[in-house]
Amino acid sequence: MFEKQYLHYHIFIAVFFIVTIFYFVITPIVAVDTDMWYHLNGGRYMFETGSLPDSSFFSFIQPVKKWDNYYWLFQGLIYKVYQYGGYYGIIVYRVVVFSLAMVFTYLLIFSKVSSDDNSPAYLTLMFTLVFLLLIHRHMVVRPHTITYLFIPVYIYILEHKKRLTVFIPVFSILWVNFHGIEYPVVLIILFSYLAEFYYKRIKSKIFFSKEELWVIIPIVISMFCIFFTPHGINLINIPFKTTQYASLYVTEIRHLELKDYLYYNLSPYEFTIMSFFSVIALMALLSFAKSVLTRQFRLSHMLMFAAGVILVLKGLRFINEFAFLALPLIIKHPPFSLVKQQNVKKTAIVLTVLLMALAFLYLRESFLPNAGKYPLANKNLPVGITTFLKHINKGGTLMNHPNYGGYLQWELYPKYSIFMDMETPFLFIDEDLFFVTNAYTDEFVFLNFYSKYKPAFISAPLTITKFKDIISRYPNYKAVFFDDMDVLYVNDRIYPEIATKYALRAIDPYNLLGTDIGKLDTTKKKLLLNELTKLHSIYAGNAIVNQTIAVIYNSQNKFTNALINANTIIQEAPNSPIGYSLSADSLIGLNKYEDALIKIKEGLTWANDDEKASLYKKMWFVLLKLQRDEAAYWALKNAVNIFASDAHYLDIYNMGLLSLKLRNFKEAIELFKFAYIKTPQTDEKTKALIKEKLLSLAAISDN
């Protein structure tokens, strides 16, 4: 494995691994979904009550739901990790499980390196692809991370360390209690190697040796270990529950189309796991073809590959299982070795090394967007809603969108009960999700929901603006709070004192960011600021509230006050350009141009194209103040596309002035001509100034 001539490949892998772990350590927990929190709540319930979380104990749904909780052991583990280490502990858990999974993947791939001179490069490529494929799934802390550890462990033991097979029954018991829905994968791996043993004995007509029996017996025992769960035989039906409708609203179980298997975008700036999967699938197909053509395949490899194909046809979530199950076939039959010409082999090696180098860029692009407040990035979480509900400490029923159900129950149970989370279609059914999600967009459905449950509180996503019109027909519901995700309504027939004290009167949460602060009169601005300040005193991390307060303070020349709110946004959402932009506005108002320039540059790191234009415009202004004319010209040029329909004539004119100042006379003439064409007749002063500049430049040209 560690031959000297292959050392540089192992060095690459070691460096790549260290860099990845570094990113895993510095990247906070990010709410791609809120499933991790319902696992935490399930673990807490288990330890506090001494019973399995096998019902909708956190929900007010009627009738109460019962189910077979196939990941109860994971819930217990992750809760204990959190109890002793908080979110820092969960980050450590994420690092450890991913590291172990990749160590066993490395051992599986490199245990036997072929003498073929392109084999190490090929194997390094395959390791890198599997590595990159798993990163996305391991960023999210859920039971599948345990599955992606056990699969390479099983295959490695059965391929290379058969003496360790005696431990597999224990591993099987752990696996099916951590993530029981994956028991078919346990059986696929075990059956594939067991069938190969029997096939060889039948073919040779020789009885098993003692050493072989020490492998076969643990395999057989392990196959029956799937029943060693609290659910016993009930576990058998769980993986086969239909996901016909769930595949329409849960991305990871959508069915793949042909184009998904042919996605070969290798740009490091357009990170997608489908690129890696497509290459792995292609290599698996080529390896399969080679093994058939050469008739040198192993039955276990072919069975696992076939099972992997069946799994991946069932949905996107199985692409990782496919990659692992196809890996032994891919390792055993490198398609590059079909080509004997030395120059083609060298080309293959060069291409492989190039792709491995690109992997470092993929790392940065995959982790960078996930930067945020450490150790938990609050983005995509209704933190303000839970803070307010805990602040009033009343309790009651909360109608919620299922996407946030995991986080809401973790933060609010047992004081408040929610409607549902995303444990579909196993705990909750498709009809439950259809009912509540349509209640936010359909007046008739909401009427049915209200008639049945009459919730004390409603948490409505800000993005579903239609709900504003629906709820307006129910005057007993008053908007009392909002954060960056949801608006919270209270039923004043249940809690009239909450409605009286906290009802929003000056704020429309759905349109707050669209409010033109400059057009508000002094009275309205004061009322708005007072109400925003009240919200801020309960939850200081609301980006929308902080942004609006900062804009108001800046408009009132209270730049020091505005700076506090802008810096809060940066602290809560360091990967958003908004805080940096507002901070720069305040610093410009305080004449701190160097500090403003720093904030603008930081904001550009996270900005999209539209946001960059605004930041470059501010940079132009700051650089003018700092008398850095050449840099100011560059900034304005980045801010303004003179041929864009929305390009302002004054911006083009200012570019012309800077060109003139930098003695770029030819460019200045062109820019002044463009500005003159676009300047409206109503702005006679600017038109006259441009004409004057053109005349003076014409005189210079004549001379």
DRENSE-199675 format. One record per residue (C-alpha): residue in three letters; x, y, z. Coordinates in Angstrom, 1 decimal. Layout:
<sites>
residu	east	north	up
ala	X	Y	Z;
...
</sites>
This chain:
<sites>
residu	east	north	up
met	0.0	0.0	0.0;
phe	2.8	2.4	0.8;
glu	5.3	1.7	-1.9;
lys	7.8	4.5	-2.4;
gln	6.8	5.2	-6.0;
tyr	3.2	5.8	-4.8;
leu	4.1	8.1	-2.0;
his	3.1	11.3	-3.8;
tyr	-0.5	10.0	-4.1;
his	-0.7	9.3	-0.4;
ile	0.7	12.7	0.4;
phe	-2.0	14.3	-1.8;
ile	-4.7	12.3	0.0;
ala	-3.3	13.2	3.4;
val	-3.1	16.9	2.6;
phe	-6.6	16.8	1.1;
phe	-8.0	15.0	4.1;
ile	-6.4	17.5	6.6;
val	-7.7	20.5	4.6;
thr	-11.2	19.0	4.5;
ile	-11.2	18.2	8.3;
phe	-10.1	21.8	8.9;
tyr	-13.1	23.1	6.9;
phe	-15.4	20.7	8.9;
val	-14.0	22.1	12.1;
ile	-14.4	25.8	11.3;
thr	-17.8	25.4	9.6;
pro	-20.7	25.8	12.0;
ile	-23.8	23.6	12.1;
val	-26.0	24.8	9.2;
ala	-29.7	24.3	9.0;
val	-29.9	22.7	5.5;
asp	-33.1	21.2	7.1;
thr	-34.2	21.0	10.7;
asp	-34.2	17.2	11.1;
met	-31.2	17.2	13.5;
trp	-33.3	19.0	16.1;
tyr	-36.2	16.5	16.0;
his	-33.5	13.8	16.6;
leu	-32.2	15.9	19.6;
asn	-35.8	16.3	20.9;
gly	-36.4	12.5	20.5;
gly	-33.2	11.8	22.5;
arg	-34.1	14.2	25.2;
tyr	-37.6	12.7	25.5;
met	-36.1	9.2	25.7;
phe	-33.8	10.0	28.6;
glu	-36.3	12.2	30.5;
thr	-39.2	9.7	30.2;
gly	-37.3	6.4	30.0;
ser	-39.4	5.4	26.9;
leu	-38.9	5.4	23.2;
pro	-40.0	8.4	21.2;
asp	-42.4	6.3	19.1;
ser	-45.3	8.7	18.9;
ser	-46.2	12.3	18.0;
phe	-45.5	13.3	21.6;
phe	-44.5	16.9	20.6;
ser	-47.6	17.5	18.4;
phe	-51.2	18.5	18.9;
ile	-52.3	16.5	15.8;
gln	-55.3	14.3	16.4;
pro	-55.4	11.4	16.6;
val	-52.0	10.8	18.1;
lys	-49.6	9.1	15.7;
lys	-47.7	6.0	16.6;
trp	-44.8	4.5	14.7;
asp	-41.6	2.3	14.8;
asn	-38.8	4.7	15.5;
tyr	-36.0	3.1	13.5;
tyr	-33.3	5.6	14.5;
trp	-33.8	5.7	18.3;
leu	-30.2	4.9	19.1;
phe	-28.9	7.7	17.0;
gln	-31.3	10.1	18.8;
gly	-30.0	8.9	22.1;
leu	-26.4	9.3	21.0;
ile	-26.7	12.8	19.5;
tyr	-28.6	14.1	22.5;
lys	-25.9	12.9	24.8;
val	-23.3	14.5	22.5;
tyr	-25.2	17.8	22.7;
gln	-25.8	17.4	26.5;
tyr	-22.1	17.2	27.2;
gly	-20.7	19.3	24.4;
gly	-23.4	21.5	23.0;
tyr	-23.1	22.4	19.3;
tyr	-19.4	22.2	19.6;
gly	-19.8	18.6	20.6;
ile	-22.0	18.0	17.5;
ile	-19.3	19.5	15.3;
val	-16.8	17.1	16.9;
tyr	-19.2	14.2	16.3;
arg	-19.5	15.3	12.6;
val	-15.7	15.4	12.2;
val	-15.1	12.0	13.9;
val	-17.8	10.1	11.9;
phe	-16.7	11.6	8.6;
ser	-13.0	10.9	9.3;
leu	-13.7	7.3	10.3;
ala	-15.8	6.8	7.1;
met	-13.1	8.1	4.9;
val	-10.3	6.2	6.7;
phe	-12.1	2.9	6.0;
thr	-12.9	4.0	2.5;
tyr	-9.1	4.7	2.0;
leu	-8.2	1.2	3.5;
leu	-10.8	-0.4	1.2;
ile	-9.5	1.3	-1.9;
phe	-5.7	1.1	-1.3;
ser	-5.4	-2.3	0.4;
lys	-4.3	-3.9	-2.8;
val	-2.7	-1.7	-5.4;
ser	-2.3	-3.1	-8.9;
ser	1.0	-3.3	-10.6;
asp	-0.6	-1.5	-13.5;
asp	1.3	1.9	-13.6;
asn	-1.9	4.0	-13.9;
ser	-3.7	2.2	-11.0;
pro	-2.5	4.5	-8.1;
ala	-3.6	7.5	-10.0;
tyr	-7.0	5.9	-10.9;
leu	-7.6	4.7	-7.3;
thr	-6.7	8.2	-6.0;
leu	-9.2	9.7	-8.3;
met	-11.9	7.3	-7.2;
phe	-11.1	8.0	-3.5;
thr	-11.3	11.7	-4.2;
leu	-14.7	11.4	-6.0;
val	-16.2	9.3	-3.2;
phe	-14.7	11.7	-0.6;
leu	-16.3	14.7	-2.4;
leu	-19.6	12.9	-2.8;
leu	-19.8	12.3	1.0;
ile	-18.9	15.8	2.1;
his	-22.4	17.2	1.4;
arg	-24.2	14.4	3.3;
his	-21.9	14.6	6.3;
met	-22.4	18.3	6.7;
val	-25.9	17.4	7.9;
val	-25.9	15.5	11.2;
arg	-28.4	12.7	10.7;
pro	-28.5	8.9	11.1;
his	-27.3	8.4	7.5;
thr	-23.8	9.4	8.6;
ile	-23.6	6.2	10.6;
thr	-24.7	4.2	7.6;
tyr	-21.9	5.8	5.5;
leu	-19.5	4.7	8.1;
phe	-20.7	1.1	8.4;
ile	-20.8	0.3	4.7;
pro	-17.1	0.8	4.0;
val	-16.3	-1.0	7.4;
tyr	-18.3	-4.1	6.3;
ile	-16.9	-4.2	2.8;
tyr	-13.3	-3.7	4.0;
ile	-13.6	-6.5	6.6;
leu	-15.2	-8.9	4.1;
glu	-12.7	-8.0	1.4;
his	-9.4	-7.8	3.3;
lys	-9.8	-8.6	7.0;
lys	-12.0	-11.7	7.2;
arg	-10.6	-12.6	10.6;
leu	-12.5	-9.5	11.9;
thr	-15.8	-10.9	10.7;
val	-16.6	-12.1	14.2;
phe	-17.4	-8.5	15.1;
ile	-19.9	-8.0	12.3;
pro	-22.9	-9.3	14.3;
val	-22.3	-6.6	16.9;
phe	-21.9	-4.0	14.2;
ser	-25.2	-5.2	12.6;
ile	-27.1	-4.8	15.9;
leu	-25.7	-1.3	16.2;
trp	-26.4	-0.4	12.6;
val	-30.1	-1.4	12.6;
asn	-30.7	0.5	15.8;
phe	-28.9	3.6	14.6;
his	-30.5	3.6	11.1;
gly	-32.8	0.6	10.8;
ile	-34.3	1.6	7.5;
glu	-31.0	0.7	5.9;
tyr	-31.2	-2.9	6.9;
pro	-31.6	-4.0	3.2;
val	-28.1	-2.6	2.6;
val	-26.8	-4.7	5.5;
leu	-28.4	-7.8	3.9;
ile	-27.1	-6.9	0.4;
ile	-23.5	-6.8	1.6;
leu	-23.7	-9.9	3.7;
phe	-25.7	-11.9	1.2;
ser	-23.3	-11.0	-1.6;
tyr	-20.3	-12.4	0.1;
leu	-22.2	-15.4	1.5;
ala	-23.4	-16.3	-2.0;
glu	-19.8	-16.1	-3.3;
phe	-18.7	-18.5	-0.6;
tyr	-21.4	-21.0	-1.5;
tyr	-20.9	-20.5	-5.3;
lys	-17.1	-21.4	-4.9;
arg	-17.9	-24.5	-2.8;
ile	-20.6	-25.7	-5.1;
lys	-18.4	-25.2	-8.1;
ser	-15.3	-26.9	-6.5;
lys	-17.5	-29.5	-4.7;
ile	-15.3	-29.1	-1.6;
phe	-16.8	-28.5	1.9;
phe	-16.0	-25.3	3.8;
ser	-12.7	-25.2	5.6;
lys	-12.6	-24.3	9.3;
glu	-11.3	-20.8	8.5;
glu	-14.1	-20.2	6.0;
leu	-16.7	-21.3	8.6;
trp	-15.4	-18.7	11.0;
val	-16.4	-16.2	8.3;
ile	-19.6	-17.7	7.2;
ile	-21.2	-18.3	10.6;
pro	-20.8	-14.6	11.8;
ile	-22.3	-13.5	8.4;
val	-25.3	-15.8	8.9;
ile	-25.8	-14.6	12.5;
ser	-25.5	-11.0	11.3;
met	-28.3	-11.5	8.8;
phe	-30.6	-12.3	11.6;
cys	-29.4	-9.5	13.8;
ile	-31.7	-7.1	12.0;
phe	-34.5	-8.3	14.3;
phe	-32.5	-7.2	17.4;
thr	-34.4	-3.9	17.7;
pro	-37.3	-2.7	19.9;
his	-39.5	-3.2	16.8;
gly	-38.5	-6.8	16.0;
ile	-40.2	-8.0	12.8;
asn	-42.0	-4.7	12.3;
leu	-38.8	-3.3	10.9;
ile	-39.1	-5.4	7.8;
asn	-41.8	-3.3	6.2;
ile	-40.3	0.2	6.9;
pro	-38.0	0.5	3.9;
phe	-40.8	-0.5	1.6;
lys	-43.3	2.1	2.6;
thr	-44.3	4.1	-0.5;
thr	-42.7	7.4	-1.1;
gln	-44.7	8.2	-4.2;
tyr	-45.9	11.5	-2.9;
ala	-43.0	12.2	-0.5;
ser	-40.6	12.3	-3.6;
leu	-42.5	15.4	-4.7;
tyr	-41.7	17.5	-1.7;
val	-38.5	15.9	-0.3;
thr	-35.6	16.6	-2.6;
glu	-33.4	13.7	-1.5;
ile	-35.9	11.0	-2.4;
arg	-36.8	12.4	-5.8;
his	-36.4	9.9	-8.6;
leu	-33.4	10.5	-10.9;
glu	-33.8	11.3	-14.6;
leu	-31.4	10.3	-17.4;
lys	-29.8	13.7	-17.4;
asp	-28.8	13.2	-13.8;
tyr	-26.6	10.3	-14.8;
leu	-25.0	12.4	-17.5;
tyr	-24.1	15.6	-15.5;
tyr	-20.4	16.3	-16.0;
asn	-19.9	19.9	-14.9;
leu	-16.3	19.9	-13.5;
ser	-16.2	23.7	-12.8;
pro	-15.0	24.2	-9.2;
tyr	-17.2	27.2	-9.0;
glu	-20.5	25.3	-9.7;
phe	-20.2	22.7	-7.0;
thr	-22.7	19.8	-7.3;
ile	-22.5	16.3	-6.0;
met	-24.2	15.1	-9.2;
ser	-20.9	15.8	-11.1;
phe	-19.1	13.4	-8.8;
phe	-21.8	10.8	-8.9;
ser	-21.9	10.8	-12.7;
val	-18.2	10.1	-13.0;
ile	-18.4	7.3	-10.4;
ala	-21.4	5.9	-12.2;
leu	-19.5	6.0	-15.5;
met	-16.5	4.3	-14.0;
ala	-18.7	1.6	-12.5;
leu	-20.3	1.0	-15.8;
leu	-17.0	0.8	-17.6;
ser	-15.6	-1.5	-14.9;
phe	-18.7	-3.7	-15.2;
ala	-18.2	-3.9	-19.0;
lys	-14.5	-4.8	-18.5;
ser	-15.3	-7.5	-16.0;
val	-17.8	-9.1	-18.3;
leu	-15.5	-8.9	-21.3;
thr	-12.6	-10.4	-19.5;
arg	-14.8	-12.9	-17.5;
gln	-12.7	-12.2	-14.4;
phe	-15.4	-10.8	-12.1;
arg	-16.3	-11.9	-8.6;
leu	-19.9	-12.8	-7.8;
ser	-20.0	-10.6	-4.6;
his	-18.9	-7.6	-6.6;
met	-21.5	-8.1	-9.3;
leu	-24.3	-8.7	-6.8;
met	-23.5	-5.5	-4.9;
phe	-23.2	-3.5	-8.1;
ala	-26.6	-4.8	-9.3;
ala	-28.2	-4.0	-5.9;
gly	-26.6	-0.6	-6.0;
val	-28.2	0.1	-9.4;
ile	-31.6	-1.0	-8.1;
leu	-31.2	1.3	-5.1;
val	-30.2	4.3	-7.1;
leu	-33.1	3.9	-9.4;
lys	-35.3	4.4	-6.4;
gly	-34.1	7.9	-5.6;
leu	-31.4	10.5	-5.2;
arg	-30.7	9.6	-1.5;
phe	-29.2	6.3	-2.6;
ile	-26.3	7.7	-4.7;
asn	-23.9	7.2	-1.8;
glu	-25.0	3.7	-1.2;
phe	-24.5	3.0	-4.9;
ala	-21.0	4.5	-4.8;
phe	-19.9	2.2	-2.0;
leu	-21.6	-0.9	-3.3;
ala	-20.0	-0.4	-6.8;
leu	-16.6	0.4	-5.3;
pro	-15.2	-3.1	-5.1;
leu	-16.0	-3.6	-8.8;
ile	-14.5	-0.3	-9.7;
ile	-11.3	-1.0	-7.7;
lys	-10.9	-4.5	-9.1;
his	-11.4	-3.6	-12.8;
pro	-9.9	-0.1	-13.6;
pro	-11.1	0.7	-17.1;
phe	-7.9	2.6	-17.9;
ser	-6.0	-0.6	-17.9;
leu	-7.9	-1.7	-21.0;
val	-5.7	0.7	-22.9;
lys	-2.2	-0.6	-23.4;
gln	-0.6	2.3	-25.2;
gln	1.9	4.1	-22.9;
asn	1.1	7.6	-24.1;
val	-2.6	7.1	-23.4;
lys	-1.8	5.8	-19.9;
lys	0.3	8.9	-19.2;
thr	-2.6	11.1	-20.4;
ala	-4.9	9.3	-18.0;
ile	-2.6	9.9	-15.2;
val	-2.2	13.6	-16.0;
leu	-6.0	14.0	-16.3;
thr	-6.4	12.2	-12.9;
val	-3.9	14.4	-11.2;
leu	-5.5	17.5	-12.7;
leu	-8.9	16.5	-11.4;
met	-7.5	15.8	-8.0;
ala	-6.0	19.3	-7.9;
leu	-9.4	20.8	-8.8;
ala	-10.7	19.0	-5.7;
phe	-9.1	21.6	-3.5;
leu	-11.1	24.3	-5.3;
tyr	-14.3	22.3	-4.9;
leu	-13.6	22.2	-1.1;
arg	-13.6	25.9	-0.8;
glu	-16.7	26.4	-2.9;
ser	-18.6	23.7	-1.0;
phe	-17.8	25.0	2.5;
leu	-17.6	28.8	1.9;
pro	-21.4	29.4	1.4;
asn	-21.9	27.6	4.8;
ala	-19.9	30.0	6.8;
gly	-21.9	31.7	9.5;
lys	-22.2	32.3	13.2;
tyr	-20.2	29.7	15.1;
pro	-21.0	27.1	16.3;
leu	-24.6	27.4	15.0;
ala	-25.5	29.4	12.0;
asn	-29.0	30.8	12.7;
lys	-29.8	31.3	9.0;
asn	-32.9	29.4	8.0;
leu	-34.0	28.9	11.6;
pro	-37.0	30.7	13.3;
val	-34.8	31.7	16.2;
gly	-36.7	34.9	16.9;
ile	-40.1	33.1	17.1;
thr	-38.8	30.6	19.6;
thr	-37.2	33.4	21.6;
phe	-40.4	35.4	21.8;
leu	-42.5	32.3	22.7;
lys	-40.1	31.5	25.5;
his	-40.1	35.1	26.6;
ile	-43.9	35.3	27.1;
asn	-43.7	31.7	28.6;
lys	-47.4	31.0	28.1;
gly	-47.5	27.6	26.4;
gly	-50.1	26.4	23.9;
thr	-50.5	25.0	20.4;
leu	-48.4	26.4	17.5;
met	-49.5	25.9	13.9;
asn	-46.2	25.6	12.0;
his	-44.8	25.0	8.6;
pro	-43.3	21.4	8.7;
asn	-39.9	22.6	7.3;
tyr	-39.2	24.2	10.7;
gly	-40.9	21.6	12.8;
gly	-37.7	19.9	14.0;
tyr	-36.2	23.1	15.4;
leu	-39.4	24.4	16.9;
gln	-40.1	21.3	18.9;
trp	-36.6	21.1	20.2;
glu	-36.7	24.7	21.4;
leu	-40.3	24.8	22.7;
tyr	-41.3	21.3	23.9;
pro	-42.9	20.6	26.4;
lys	-44.3	24.1	27.0;
tyr	-45.7	24.4	23.5;
ser	-46.8	21.7	21.1;
ile	-46.4	22.1	17.3;
phe	-48.4	20.5	14.5;
met	-45.8	18.4	12.7;
asp	-42.2	18.1	11.5;
met	-40.7	16.4	8.4;
glu	-40.8	12.8	9.8;
thr	-42.8	11.8	6.7;
pro	-44.1	9.4	5.5;
phe	-43.2	7.3	8.6;
leu	-44.6	9.2	11.6;
phe	-46.7	11.7	9.8;
ile	-48.4	10.9	6.6;
asp	-48.6	12.8	3.3;
glu	-52.1	14.0	4.1;
asp	-50.9	15.7	7.2;
leu	-48.3	17.7	5.3;
phe	-50.7	18.5	2.5;
phe	-53.2	19.7	5.0;
val	-51.0	22.2	6.9;
thr	-49.0	23.5	4.0;
asn	-52.1	24.3	2.0;
ala	-53.6	26.0	5.0;
tyr	-51.0	28.7	4.4;
thr	-52.1	29.3	0.8;
asp	-55.7	28.2	0.5;
glu	-58.5	30.0	2.4;
phe	-60.8	27.0	2.5;
val	-58.1	24.6	3.8;
phe	-57.2	27.1	6.5;
leu	-60.8	27.3	7.5;
asn	-60.9	23.6	8.0;
phe	-57.6	23.6	9.9;
tyr	-58.8	26.5	12.2;
ser	-62.2	24.8	12.7;
lys	-60.5	21.6	13.9;
tyr	-57.6	22.9	16.0;
lys	-58.0	26.7	16.7;
pro	-54.3	27.0	17.5;
ala	-53.2	29.5	20.1;
phe	-50.3	30.6	17.9;
ile	-49.6	30.5	14.1;
ser	-46.0	30.7	12.8;
ala	-46.2	31.7	9.1;
pro	-43.3	31.8	6.7;
leu	-42.5	35.3	5.4;
thr	-42.1	33.9	1.9;
ile	-45.8	32.9	1.8;
thr	-47.2	36.3	1.3;
lys	-50.7	35.0	0.4;
phe	-51.2	34.0	4.0;
lys	-51.3	37.7	5.0;
asp	-54.6	38.0	3.1;
ile	-56.0	34.7	4.4;
ile	-55.3	35.6	8.1;
ser	-56.7	39.1	7.7;
arg	-60.2	37.5	7.6;
tyr	-59.6	36.3	11.1;
pro	-59.4	39.4	13.3;
asn	-58.9	37.3	16.4;
tyr	-55.3	36.6	15.1;
lys	-52.9	39.4	15.7;
ala	-49.3	39.6	14.4;
val	-47.1	40.0	17.5;
phe	-43.6	39.1	16.4;
phe	-41.5	38.2	13.4;
asp	-37.9	37.2	12.6;
asp	-36.1	36.6	9.4;
met	-38.1	33.4	8.6;
asp	-41.6	33.7	10.1;
val	-44.4	35.9	11.3;
leu	-46.0	34.9	14.6;
tyr	-49.7	35.4	15.2;
val	-51.5	35.0	18.5;
asn	-55.2	34.1	19.0;
asp	-56.5	37.0	21.1;
arg	-59.4	34.9	22.3;
ile	-56.9	32.7	24.1;
tyr	-54.3	35.2	25.1;
pro	-55.8	38.7	24.9;
glu	-53.1	40.2	27.1;
ile	-50.4	39.1	24.6;
ala	-52.3	40.6	21.7;
thr	-52.8	43.9	23.5;
lys	-49.2	44.2	24.6;
tyr	-47.3	43.0	21.6;
ala	-49.6	43.5	18.5;
leu	-47.7	45.1	15.6;
arg	-49.3	48.3	14.5;
ala	-46.6	50.3	12.6;
ile	-44.9	47.3	11.0;
asp	-46.0	45.1	8.1;
pro	-43.5	42.3	8.4;
tyr	-44.2	41.1	4.8;
asn	-43.2	44.4	3.3;
leu	-40.8	46.0	5.8;
leu	-37.7	45.6	3.6;
gly	-39.6	47.2	0.7;
thr	-40.5	50.3	2.8;
asp	-38.8	53.5	1.5;
ile	-37.6	55.0	4.8;
gly	-36.8	58.3	3.1;
lys	-40.4	58.9	2.2;
leu	-41.8	58.4	5.7;
asp	-42.7	61.5	7.6;
thr	-41.2	62.1	11.0;
thr	-44.2	60.7	13.0;
lys	-44.4	57.4	11.0;
lys	-40.6	57.0	11.2;
lys	-40.7	57.5	15.0;
leu	-43.5	54.9	15.4;
leu	-41.7	52.5	13.2;
leu	-38.5	52.9	15.1;
asn	-40.2	52.5	18.5;
glu	-41.8	49.2	17.5;
leu	-38.6	47.9	15.9;
thr	-36.7	48.7	19.1;
lys	-39.3	46.8	21.1;
leu	-38.8	43.7	18.9;
his	-35.0	44.2	19.1;
ser	-35.1	44.2	22.9;
ile	-36.6	40.7	22.9;
tyr	-34.5	39.2	20.1;
ala	-31.4	41.2	19.0;
gly	-30.4	38.9	16.2;
asn	-33.2	39.7	13.7;
ala	-31.4	40.8	10.5;
ile	-34.5	42.5	9.0;
val	-35.1	44.5	12.2;
asn	-31.4	45.5	12.5;
gln	-31.3	46.4	8.9;
thr	-34.3	48.7	9.1;
ile	-33.2	50.3	12.4;
ala	-29.7	51.0	10.9;
val	-31.3	52.6	7.8;
ile	-33.4	54.8	9.9;
tyr	-30.5	55.9	12.1;
asn	-28.3	56.6	9.1;
ser	-31.1	58.7	7.6;
gln	-31.1	60.7	10.9;
asn	-27.3	61.0	10.9;
lys	-27.1	58.8	14.0;
phe	-24.3	56.9	12.5;
thr	-22.8	55.5	15.7;
asn	-26.2	54.0	16.6;
ala	-26.6	52.5	13.1;
leu	-23.2	51.0	13.4;
ile	-24.3	48.9	16.4;
asn	-27.1	47.3	14.4;
ala	-25.0	46.8	11.3;
asn	-22.3	45.0	13.4;
thr	-25.0	42.8	14.9;
ile	-26.0	41.7	11.5;
ile	-22.4	40.9	10.7;
gln	-22.1	38.9	13.9;
glu	-25.3	36.9	13.3;
ala	-24.8	36.5	9.5;
pro	-21.1	36.9	8.6;
asn	-21.7	35.5	5.1;
ser	-24.2	38.1	4.2;
pro	-23.1	41.4	2.5;
ile	-25.9	43.4	4.1;
gly	-24.2	44.0	7.5;
tyr	-21.0	45.1	5.8;
ser	-22.8	47.4	3.5;
leu	-24.7	49.1	6.3;
ser	-21.6	49.3	8.4;
ala	-19.8	51.1	5.5;
asp	-22.7	53.6	5.2;
ser	-22.3	54.4	8.9;
leu	-18.5	54.7	8.7;
ile	-18.8	57.0	5.7;
gly	-21.2	59.2	7.7;
leu	-18.5	59.3	10.4;
asn	-15.8	60.2	7.8;
lys	-14.0	57.0	8.6;
tyr	-13.2	56.1	5.0;
glu	-10.4	53.6	5.6;
asp	-12.6	51.6	7.9;
ala	-15.5	51.8	5.4;
leu	-13.2	50.5	2.7;
ile	-12.4	47.4	4.8;
lys	-16.1	46.7	5.3;
ile	-16.8	47.1	1.6;
lys	-14.1	44.6	0.7;
glu	-15.4	42.1	3.3;
gly	-18.9	42.5	1.9;
leu	-17.7	41.8	-1.7;
thr	-16.6	38.4	-0.5;
trp	-20.2	37.3	0.0;
ala	-22.1	39.5	-2.5;
asn	-23.9	38.3	-5.6;
asp	-23.6	40.3	-8.8;
asp	-26.4	42.8	-8.0;
glu	-25.0	43.3	-4.5;
lys	-21.5	43.8	-5.8;
ala	-22.6	46.6	-8.0;
ser	-23.9	48.5	-5.0;
leu	-20.8	47.8	-3.0;
tyr	-18.5	48.9	-5.8;
lys	-20.4	52.1	-6.0;
lys	-19.7	52.8	-2.4;
met	-16.1	51.8	-2.9;
trp	-15.9	54.4	-5.7;
phe	-17.2	57.1	-3.4;
val	-14.8	56.2	-0.5;
leu	-11.8	56.0	-2.8;
leu	-12.6	59.5	-4.2;
lys	-12.6	60.8	-0.7;
leu	-9.3	59.1	-0.1;
gln	-8.0	60.7	-3.4;
arg	-7.2	57.3	-5.0;
asp	-8.4	58.2	-8.4;
glu	-7.2	55.2	-10.3;
ala	-8.7	52.8	-7.8;
ala	-11.9	54.8	-7.8;
tyr	-12.1	54.6	-11.6;
trp	-11.7	50.8	-11.4;
ala	-14.4	50.5	-8.7;
leu	-16.9	52.6	-10.7;
lys	-16.2	50.6	-13.8;
asn	-17.0	47.4	-11.8;
ala	-20.2	49.0	-10.5;
val	-21.6	50.3	-13.8;
asn	-22.1	48.5	-17.1;
ile	-22.5	51.6	-19.4;
phe	-24.5	49.5	-21.9;
ala	-27.0	48.2	-19.4;
ser	-30.5	49.7	-19.8;
asp	-30.5	50.8	-16.1;
ala	-27.1	52.5	-16.2;
his	-27.4	56.0	-14.8;
tyr	-26.1	58.9	-16.9;
leu	-24.4	60.5	-13.9;
asp	-22.4	57.3	-13.3;
ile	-21.2	57.4	-16.9;
tyr	-20.4	61.1	-16.5;
asn	-18.4	60.4	-13.3;
met	-16.5	57.7	-15.1;
gly	-15.7	60.2	-17.8;
leu	-14.5	62.7	-15.2;
leu	-12.1	60.1	-13.7;
ser	-10.8	59.1	-17.2;
leu	-10.1	62.8	-17.8;
lys	-8.4	63.1	-14.5;
leu	-6.2	60.1	-15.3;
arg	-5.5	61.6	-18.7;
asn	-7.3	58.8	-20.7;
phe	-8.6	61.4	-23.1;
lys	-9.9	59.0	-25.8;
glu	-11.9	57.0	-23.2;
ala	-13.1	60.2	-21.6;
ile	-14.5	61.5	-24.9;
glu	-16.4	58.2	-25.5;
leu	-17.8	58.2	-22.0;
phe	-18.9	61.9	-22.2;
lys	-20.7	61.1	-25.5;
phe	-22.5	58.2	-23.9;
ala	-23.5	60.3	-20.9;
tyr	-24.7	63.2	-23.2;
ile	-26.9	60.9	-25.1;
lys	-28.5	59.5	-21.9;
thr	-28.8	62.8	-20.0;
pro	-32.5	64.0	-19.9;
gln	-33.4	67.4	-21.2;
thr	-34.6	68.4	-17.8;
asp	-31.0	68.2	-16.4;
glu	-29.8	71.2	-18.4;
lys	-26.8	71.8	-16.0;
thr	-25.3	68.4	-16.5;
lys	-25.9	68.5	-20.3;
ala	-24.0	71.8	-20.4;
leu	-21.1	70.5	-18.3;
ile	-20.7	67.5	-20.6;
lys	-20.8	69.7	-23.7;
glu	-18.2	71.9	-22.2;
lys	-15.9	68.8	-21.4;
leu	-16.3	67.5	-25.0;
leu	-15.4	70.9	-26.4;
ser	-12.3	71.2	-24.3;
leu	-11.3	67.6	-25.2;
ala	-11.8	68.4	-28.8;
ala	-9.4	71.3	-28.5;
ile	-6.8	69.0	-26.8;
ser	-7.2	66.5	-29.7;
asp	-6.7	69.3	-32.2;
asn	-3.5	70.3	-30.5;
</sites>
